[in-house]
Amino acid sequence: MGGLACGHEAAPAPDVWAMVNGKEIKRDEVDKYYRTRVNPEGQEPSQEEALSVKLNILEELISNEILLERAKKLNLEASDGEVEDKFTEFKSPFTEEEFQRQLKDRGVTVLDLKGDLRRQLSIQKLLNREVVAKISITDQDVTDFYNQNRAQFNVAEPQFRIAQIVVTPFKDQQIRNRKNDDATTEAEAKRKLAMLMDRLNGGADFAQVATDYSEDPSTSTNGGDLGYVPESALNKADPALKKAVLALKPGQISPVIAQKDKYTILKLIARESAGQRDLSDPQVQQTVRDTLKNRKEQLLRAAYLSIARDEARVTNYLARQVLEANGKLPDAAKIPAPAKQPAK
């Protein structure tokens, strides 16, 4: 049973915020991830809110370190080749200039990024072997789930699964597409739309093009996918959009649709008529299997991490500082002073 720290336990350096099996996790590592979590243009969080986020990040780093050590022990650490392949895949959508800007914006180096990728790949290999490989979904599991949840497979009205690419003829406050691409005038928007239609007509993948270029921040990150839109919602939409959707067959892409303050290109991914979906429907089978697999995976991952944590030696010095401060702000909340320059 864990007790309070022994009186003779050596105090760590002030910038060491946790120890995992003798390995230090330092303040600057937490701060680096913190910068990526806080919107620089949003409201400045209070010191308490900032510390709370940092405690959460530190817990993630502790868990990652525990899992990475396990991966190494089981010879599942990602190889240099796997890391390079993942790095190339990560970098491929960007020009060199765009890629360097992304690194600068996130405050990381290529070495940092490769270290992150190695850790992610190693942990994924570990969890695939120790958790995912042990999950089995039987036909009986699928049948039972379907019978208990028949109502969710009853489509009340026709629905349309739609994806979109949006281009606006003005400067957007928020751009989240992969190319950081923003048309800022009518002429630029027209040129961009012509380029996008050329790519799509040439067989480019719609989701990739949306992720690279769409100026709608809420859908560009998931390939422009709007999910299933019921017919009643479509009836309330812009008449030009409704007309375009109804004219499409699944898999087809619309021409450019001009709206009041934007241009939209649509793709109809699927169309579903109303009625009960049967268990024999391959889409129903896949949905049920995915749902059951995800539920089991989340449960087993949480249990696996709990056991791994029990078996590790962890000290969270930041959490101790926060608790010992009794509601006041510990030294950890203060921005560290810059290192003194040596006297000339």
Backbone torsions as a table, in degrees:
resi	resn	phi	psi	omega
1	MET	NA	130.7	-177.1
2	GLY	-72.9	138.3	176.5
3	GLY	-120.0	-164.7	176.8
4	LEU	-71.5	161.6	-178.3
5	ALA	-60.8	144.0	178.4
6	CYS	-66.7	149.0	-177.5
7	GLY	-61.7	-29.3	-175.8
8	HIS	-91.5	4.2	-179.2
9	GLU	-64.0	127.8	-177.4
10	ALA	-68.3	134.8	178.0
11	ALA	-73.0	139.2	-179.2
12	PRO	-78.7	169.4	172.0
13	ALA	-61.5	151.7	-175.1
14	PRO	-58.5	-26.4	-177.4
15	ASP	-90.1	3.7	175.4
16	VAL	-91.1	115.4	-174.4
17	TRP	-100.6	-15.6	176.2
18	ALA	-161.2	158.8	173.6
19	MET	-129.1	133.9	177.1
20	VAL	-126.3	110.3	-178.8
21	ASN	49.4	41.5	177.6
22	GLY	87.0	-7.1	178.8
23	LYS	-94.3	133.4	-178.2
24	GLU	-82.8	140.9	167.6
25	ILE	-115.1	119.3	-170.1
26	LYS	-99.7	161.9	-177.6
27	ARG	-56.0	-43.4	-174.4
28	ASP	-65.2	-28.2	177.0
29	GLU	-67.6	-42.5	177.4
30	VAL	-64.2	-44.9	-178.4
31	ASP	-60.8	-35.4	-179.5
32	LYS	-62.8	-44.6	178.5
33	TYR	-70.8	-33.7	179.9
34	TYR	-59.6	-41.5	-178.9
35	ARG	-61.3	-30.4	-179.7
36	THR	-80.2	-15.8	-176.6
37	ARG	-93.6	-18.6	-173.5
38	VAL	-106.9	127.7	179.7
39	ASN	-70.2	116.4	-176.8
40	PRO	-64.4	-23.7	-179.6
41	GLU	-92.2	-6.1	-179.2
42	GLY	-84.8	-176.4	179.5
43	GLN	-68.9	138.0	178.8
44	GLU	-63.0	124.3	179.2
45	PRO	-67.8	153.7	174.9
46	SER	-67.6	164.5	-179.6
47	GLN	-62.6	-35.3	178.2
48	GLU	-64.9	-45.0	179.0
49	GLU	-62.4	-42.5	-179.3
50	ALA	-62.0	-43.5	179.5
51	LEU	-64.8	-37.2	179.0
52	SER	-62.1	-43.7	177.7
53	VAL	-63.4	-41.3	-179.1
54	LYS	-65.8	-36.4	175.3
55	LEU	-61.9	-41.2	178.2
56	ASN	-64.2	-42.9	179.4
57	ILE	-63.0	-42.5	-180.0
58	LEU	-61.3	-40.2	177.2
59	GLU	-61.2	-41.5	178.1
60	GLU	-62.5	-44.2	-179.2
61	LEU	-64.9	-36.8	176.9
62	ILE	-62.9	-47.8	179.2
63	SER	-60.5	-43.6	-179.3
64	ASN	-62.3	-40.8	-179.4
65	GLU	-64.5	-41.8	178.7
66	ILE	-61.2	-46.5	-178.0
67	LEU	-68.7	-37.9	179.8
68	LEU	-63.4	-41.2	177.4
69	GLU	-61.3	-39.7	178.0
70	ARG	-64.1	-42.8	179.8
71	ALA	-59.7	-42.2	-180.0
72	LYS	-63.7	-43.0	-179.5
73	LYS	-61.7	-33.2	-178.3
74	LEU	-93.6	12.8	-178.8
75	ASN	55.9	40.0	179.6
76	LEU	-111.4	11.0	179.7
77	GLU	-65.4	139.8	-178.9
78	ALA	-61.2	140.0	179.1
79	SER	-79.5	165.2	177.1
80	ASP	-58.3	-39.5	-179.4
81	GLY	-62.6	-42.5	179.2
82	GLU	-64.7	-39.6	179.3
83	VAL	-65.6	-44.3	-179.6
84	GLU	-62.9	-40.7	178.7
85	ASP	-61.5	-44.1	-179.1
86	LYS	-67.4	-38.4	179.2
87	PHE	-63.2	-44.8	179.1
88	THR	-61.6	-42.1	179.1
89	GLU	-63.7	-41.4	-179.9
90	PHE	-64.3	-39.1	-173.0
91	LYS	-83.2	-23.4	-168.3
92	SER	-57.1	-34.1	-178.6
93	PRO	-71.4	-13.7	-172.4
94	PHE	-105.0	153.0	164.4
95	THR	-74.6	166.3	-180.0
96	GLU	-58.6	-41.0	-178.8
97	GLU	-64.2	-43.9	179.2
98	GLU	-63.2	-41.0	-178.1
99	PHE	-63.8	-44.7	179.2
100	GLN	-63.0	-36.7	179.3
101	ARG	-66.1	-40.1	177.5
102	GLN	-59.5	-45.2	-179.8
103	LEU	-62.1	-44.7	-178.0
104	LYS	-63.2	-43.9	-179.4
105	ASP	-60.5	-36.1	-177.8
106	ARG	-88.2	-6.0	179.4
107	GLY	66.3	35.4	179.8
108	VAL	-126.3	159.9	176.3
109	THR	-102.5	170.0	175.7
110	VAL	-59.9	-38.1	178.9
111	LEU	-62.8	-43.7	176.6
112	ASP	-57.6	-47.5	-175.9
113	LEU	-62.7	-44.6	179.7
114	LYS	-65.0	-35.8	176.0
115	GLY	-63.1	-42.8	177.0
116	ASP	-60.9	-46.2	-178.2
117	LEU	-64.1	-39.7	179.5
118	ARG	-62.2	-43.5	-179.3
119	ARG	-64.8	-47.2	-179.5
120	GLN	-59.2	-46.7	-178.4
121	LEU	-64.7	-40.8	-178.6
122	SER	-65.0	-44.6	-179.8
123	ILE	-65.3	-38.7	178.8
124	GLN	-64.0	-40.6	177.8
125	LYS	-62.3	-42.0	179.0
126	LEU	-61.7	-50.2	-176.8
127	LEU	-68.2	-33.1	177.0
128	ASN	-61.2	-40.2	-176.8
129	ARG	-80.9	-41.3	-172.8
130	GLU	-87.3	-21.1	-176.0
131	VAL	-122.0	-64.4	-171.7
132	VAL	-60.3	-42.3	-177.2
133	ALA	-63.5	-19.0	-176.6
134	LYS	-93.3	-0.4	-178.7
135	ILE	-89.1	128.5	173.7
136	SER	-130.3	133.6	178.6
137	ILE	-112.0	117.0	-179.0
138	THR	-87.7	162.9	176.0
139	ASP	-59.4	-34.7	179.2
140	GLN	-65.7	-38.4	176.3
141	ASP	-58.3	-44.5	-178.2
142	VAL	-64.3	-47.1	-179.8
143	THR	-60.8	-44.7	-179.2
144	ASP	-61.7	-44.8	-179.4
145	PHE	-62.1	-44.5	-179.0
146	TYR	-60.6	-46.4	-177.9
147	ASN	-64.1	-33.7	179.6
148	GLN	-79.1	-17.8	-174.4
149	ASN	-128.8	33.4	-177.1
150	ARG	-53.4	-38.1	-175.0
151	ALA	-59.2	-34.0	-176.7
152	GLN	-73.3	-11.3	176.9
153	PHE	-103.3	13.8	176.3
154	ASN	-101.5	109.0	-177.2
155	VAL	-83.7	116.1	-173.0
156	ALA	-71.2	-31.8	-178.8
157	GLU	-150.2	161.1	178.2
158	PRO	-55.3	144.2	177.5
159	GLN	-141.0	156.7	-171.5
160	PHE	-127.9	124.2	175.5
161	ARG	-90.1	117.9	-170.3
162	ILE	-123.6	144.8	169.7
163	ALA	-121.8	153.9	-176.6
164	GLN	-137.7	153.3	167.2
165	ILE	-122.4	127.4	-177.6
166	VAL	-115.1	136.5	173.8
167	VAL	-129.3	131.7	178.8
168	THR	-114.3	143.4	-177.9
169	PRO	-87.2	28.0	178.3
170	PHE	-145.1	166.2	-178.5
171	LYS	-69.8	126.6	-179.7
172	ASP	-90.6	141.7	177.6
173	GLN	-66.6	-35.9	-173.7
174	GLN	-127.3	120.4	175.7
175	ILE	-124.2	126.4	-178.5
176	ARG	-122.7	14.2	179.9
177	ASN	-78.3	161.1	-170.1
178	ARG	-66.0	-29.7	-179.1
179	LYS	-89.6	-2.9	-176.4
180	ASN	55.9	39.2	-171.4
181	ASP	-99.3	128.6	-176.6
182	ASP	-141.4	115.1	172.7
183	ALA	-75.6	131.4	-173.9
184	THR	-114.7	-4.6	177.4
185	THR	-136.6	167.6	178.0
186	GLU	-59.6	-44.0	-178.5
187	ALA	-64.0	-43.2	178.4
188	GLU	-63.0	-40.2	-180.0
189	ALA	-62.2	-43.1	-179.3
190	LYS	-63.7	-43.1	179.6
191	ARG	-63.7	-43.2	-178.6
192	LYS	-63.6	-43.6	-179.7
193	LEU	-62.2	-40.7	178.9
194	ALA	-62.2	-42.1	179.5
195	MET	-64.1	-42.8	-178.8
196	LEU	-64.9	-44.0	179.9
197	MET	-64.1	-36.9	176.8
198	ASP	-59.2	-46.8	-179.1
199	ARG	-64.0	-45.9	-178.0
200	LEU	-65.1	-42.8	178.8
201	ASN	-67.2	-23.5	178.1
202	GLY	-84.0	1.7	175.5
203	GLY	100.4	8.0	178.8
204	ALA	-63.9	148.1	-179.6
205	ASP	-69.4	125.1	-175.5
206	PHE	-58.6	-44.9	-177.3
207	ALA	-63.1	-39.2	178.8
208	GLN	-65.3	-43.5	-179.3
209	VAL	-64.2	-41.2	178.0
210	ALA	-62.5	-44.3	-179.7
211	THR	-63.6	-37.5	-178.2
212	ASP	-75.9	-37.2	-165.8
213	TYR	-127.4	-17.4	-174.4
214	SER	-63.5	139.5	-177.5
215	GLU	-98.4	17.2	174.9
216	ASP	-98.4	108.0	-172.7
217	PRO	-64.5	-24.4	-175.9
218	SER	-81.5	-19.3	-178.5
219	THR	-120.6	-13.6	-175.7
220	SER	-63.0	-32.9	-176.3
221	THR	-70.6	-18.8	178.4
222	ASN	-117.2	38.6	174.6
223	GLY	70.5	21.9	177.5
224	GLY	79.7	4.8	-172.8
225	ASP	-69.6	122.7	177.4
226	LEU	-96.2	-0.7	-176.9
227	GLY	73.2	-162.5	-179.5
228	TYR	-84.4	126.6	178.8
229	VAL	-108.2	117.7	-179.8
230	PRO	-68.6	155.4	-177.1
231	GLU	-57.0	-37.5	-179.2
232	SER	-61.6	-36.8	178.5
233	ALA	-71.5	-36.7	178.8
234	LEU	-63.7	-36.6	179.4
235	ASN	-63.7	-26.9	-179.8
236	LYS	-89.5	-8.7	-176.9
237	ALA	-76.7	174.5	174.7
238	ASP	-53.2	127.9	-178.4
239	PRO	-53.1	-34.2	179.9
240	ALA	-65.5	-37.2	178.7
241	LEU	-68.7	-44.3	179.9
242	LYS	-60.1	-45.6	-179.1
243	LYS	-60.3	-43.0	-178.9
244	ALA	-63.9	-44.2	-178.6
245	VAL	-62.9	-45.9	-177.5
246	LEU	-65.1	-24.5	-179.1
247	ALA	-82.2	-12.3	-174.3
248	LEU	-92.2	148.0	168.3
249	LYS	-99.8	153.7	178.8
250	PRO	-51.0	131.4	-178.7
251	GLY	97.1	-16.4	-177.6
252	GLN	-85.8	156.3	-179.6
253	ILE	-116.6	139.1	-177.9
254	SER	-79.6	162.4	165.7
255	PRO	-68.6	177.4	176.8
256	VAL	-67.5	130.2	179.4
257	ILE	-107.3	118.1	179.6
258	ALA	-84.3	127.5	174.7
259	GLN	-121.0	-174.9	-172.0
260	LYS	-57.8	-48.8	-174.9
261	ASP	-127.6	17.5	-179.6
262	LYS	-162.7	169.0	173.4
263	TYR	-118.5	141.5	-177.2
264	THR	-131.1	140.0	169.8
265	ILE	-116.8	130.6	-176.8
266	LEU	-113.0	150.9	168.5
267	LYS	-127.6	130.5	173.6
268	LEU	-89.6	111.8	-177.9
269	ILE	-81.4	-43.9	-179.3
270	ALA	-156.6	155.6	176.9
271	ARG	-128.6	129.6	-179.4
272	GLU	-119.5	130.6	175.8
273	SER	-84.1	165.9	-178.0
274	ALA	-71.4	158.7	174.6
275	GLY	126.6	173.2	-178.3
276	GLN	-77.1	128.6	174.5
277	ARG	-85.0	131.2	-176.3
278	ASP	-85.2	155.3	179.3
279	LEU	-61.3	-25.9	-179.3
280	SER	-74.0	-12.9	179.4
281	ASP	-65.6	121.7	-177.1
282	PRO	-56.6	-34.0	-179.5
283	GLN	-67.1	-37.9	177.6
284	VAL	-65.1	-46.7	178.5
285	GLN	-54.7	-48.4	-177.6
286	GLN	-64.0	-43.4	-179.9
287	THR	-60.2	-45.6	-178.5
288	VAL	-65.1	-46.9	-179.3
289	ARG	-60.1	-44.6	179.9
290	ASP	-62.2	-43.0	-179.6
291	THR	-61.4	-48.9	-178.7
292	LEU	-64.4	-41.0	-179.2
293	LYS	-64.4	-44.2	-179.1
294	ASN	-63.2	-41.8	179.5
295	ARG	-61.6	-48.0	-178.5
296	LYS	-64.8	-40.3	-178.3
297	GLU	-63.3	-44.5	179.3
298	GLN	-60.6	-43.3	-179.0
299	LEU	-64.3	-48.7	-177.7
300	LEU	-68.2	-36.3	177.6
301	ARG	-61.3	-45.5	-179.2
302	ALA	-61.7	-42.8	-179.6
303	ALA	-66.7	-42.6	-179.1
304	TYR	-62.0	-44.0	-179.2
305	LEU	-65.3	-39.6	179.0
306	SER	-59.9	-44.1	-179.7
307	ILE	-67.5	-42.0	179.3
308	ALA	-61.8	-38.7	-179.7
309	ARG	-67.1	-40.8	178.7
310	ASP	-58.3	-34.2	-174.2
311	GLU	-88.7	-3.2	-178.9
312	ALA	-100.5	158.1	173.5
313	ARG	-99.0	109.4	-175.2
314	VAL	-124.0	132.4	169.3
315	THR	-127.7	124.3	179.6
316	ASN	-103.6	95.2	-176.0
317	TYR	-69.9	-33.6	179.4
318	LEU	-63.1	-45.4	179.5
319	ALA	-60.4	-39.5	178.3
320	ARG	-61.7	-45.4	-179.7
321	GLN	-59.4	-44.4	-178.3
322	VAL	-61.7	-44.5	-177.5
323	LEU	-67.8	-42.1	-177.8
324	GLU	-67.9	-21.1	-179.1
325	ALA	-77.9	-9.6	176.7
326	ASN	49.9	48.8	175.2
327	GLY	91.8	-18.2	172.9
328	LYS	-81.2	171.7	-179.3
329	LEU	-90.0	124.2	178.1
330	PRO	-72.8	171.7	178.6
331	ASP	-56.5	-28.7	-177.8
332	ALA	-60.6	-22.9	-178.2
333	ALA	-78.9	-18.0	-176.9
334	LYS	-81.6	144.4	176.8
335	ILE	-72.7	126.4	-176.9
336	PRO	-62.4	142.2	178.5
337	ALA	-69.6	145.7	178.5
338	PRO	-62.6	149.8	-179.3
339	ALA	-61.8	138.7	-179.3
340	LYS	-71.0	138.0	176.2
341	GLN	-76.8	139.4	178.5
342	PRO	-62.9	142.9	180.0
343	ALA	-66.0	141.1	-178.8
344	LYS	-81.9	NA	NA
